[in-house]
Amino acid sequence: MRKYFLNGAILSAVVSSVSTLRTGAAGRHDWRFYVSVVASLLTLTVAIGTVHIESRELAEED
């Protein structure tokens, strides 16, 4: 579990998502906000998937 919390890609995706949500909370919710939220969630999903695949590959090597 620590590999997910300490990974740089996941940390940057979480910070980006928080920034997007804070910006959206302060302003109007139009289509650009929703596209930004979807993009942030996809970025987080890709980062989690990448860490999962890399950890599986390292486990297979050992």
Order of alpha helices (4+ residues) and beta strands (2+ residues): alpha-alpha-alpha
